[in-house]
């Protein structure tokens, strides 16, 4: 993001001064990446557990 920083300025610095009290665009993007990673991991684990349950039920029929 070096080019964008040169064109628009540092968003962390802008968030601290002009938009005090709000998170920077970079912090927001990082937070969303973390949340999405967690959400996908939970959904994947749930799918795997459901698959295991179905296999387990088939085994005992």
Steps between C-alpha positions, in 0.01 A plus 500: 500500500794731460350666194166562668673639808691743280185606315254514786718516808529261790154383601614424856613859539184635335281283725681631807463867405216574260282203594579478871319218672460293182717210390722536196416325173799270546392403852145441378619276216724302736215456748266380226761252375536357852123477546449333163780254569334404829156476339626272222682282751189454711288414196762254375517326839120477511492341153767249599313412819176450309678277248647295784157469665344374176777244451464389861122452461548301178754278670259394775194435281 
